[in-house]
Amino acid sequence: AAAAAAAGEGNDEGLAVAVAAELASFALGMGILAAALILSSLLGLYQEHLRARFGDTHRESIFYTHALALPFFAALAPQIRLHADLFSRSPPVREALPLLADGFAMLGDHGPSAAAAAAAQQW
């Protein structure tokens, strides 16, 4: 009985460690989301300030505020390169999702231009 109780305690300790790791991962994710929300709101305030100061040059201010952020991604360059390689080696969507093949066949060579037109309507 003592051995069974000790085994049960070991499982409880393992469960506690797993729950603690899960909670730490959850807290980290929530922290990243909160930081992204705060930084996004600061970017909006900065763009509003630029618009008030320099007038309606929103395209230029959007370019500069996004271009100034690019150096922060330099530390992530190896990961970005790795995932770009993984993406380029993945099968095309036509092969990965055969149900969409008919839709792609219907678009023919106009698929990229239709996608670009759909994206352009958002701006």
N, C-alpha and C positions, 0 to 999 in steps of 0.2 A: 504494500500500500504506500509505503514511503517512496518507493521508486516511481510509482505512478503519480504521486503528488509532485515529486521533483520534476518529472517529465511535463506535467501540466504547468508548473511554474515556468519552465523553459519556454513553453509555447506562449505563455502570457508575456514573457519578456520579449520574445521575438515579435509578437503582435504589437507590443508597445513601441518597439523600435520602428516597425513598419509604419505604424500610425504617426509617430513623430516625424519620420522622413516624409510621409505624405503631407503632413501639416506644414512642414518646412517648405516643400515644393509649392504647395498652395499659397503660402504666404509670400514666397518669392514672386510667383506669377501675379498675385494681386498687387504687390509693390511695383512690378514693372508696368502693369496696366495703369496704376495711379500716377506713376511718373510720366507715362506717355500722355495721359489726360492733362496733366499740369503743363507739360512742355507744349502740347498742342494749343492749349489756351494762351500760353505766353506767346507763341508764334502768331496767333490771331491778334493779340493786343499789339504786337510789334508791327504787323502789317497794317493795322488800323492807324497806328502812330505814323507810319511812313506815308500812308494815304493822306492823312491830315496835313503832314508837313510838305509833301511834294506834289500833291494833287492826284489826279486820276491816272497814275502810271502803274496800274496794278500788275500788269504783265512783267514789267521790269522789277518791281519789288518782289513778286513771287519768285522770279528767277534768282535774284540775289539771296533771298532768304533760304532758298533750297540749295543754291550753289555753295553758300557758306557752311552748310551742314555736311557737305561731302567729305571734308577731311576727317570727320568723326568716324566715318566708315573705313578709314585706312587700317585700323586695327583689326577689322573683320575681313580684310581682303583674302586671307587664305580660306576662310569658311565660304565666302562668296564665290571664290574660284572653284572650290570643291563642289558646291551645289550647282554651279553653272555647268560643270562637267557632267555631273549626274543627270541634270536636266537634258543636256544635249545627247546623252546616251540612252535616254528613255525612249520607248516606242512612240511613234506619232499617235495622236489622238484617234485617228481613223482606225488604227490597229488595236489600241487599248480599249476603245469603246465602240464595238461594232454596231450598236444600236443607232449611233449617230451617223453611220456611214451613208445612209440614205439621204440625210439632211445635207451632208457634205457633197454628195453626188449631185444633189439638186442645185447647189450653189456653183458647182464646177470651179472654174478659175476665178470666179468673182468672190470667193470666200474671204480673202484678205481685204479686198476693198469694201465688202459689206461690213466686216468687223471694224474697219477704220471709220466708216461712215457712222456706225452705231456709237463708237467711242467719241467721235467728234460732236455728236448731238448732246453729249453731256457737258460740253463747254460752250 
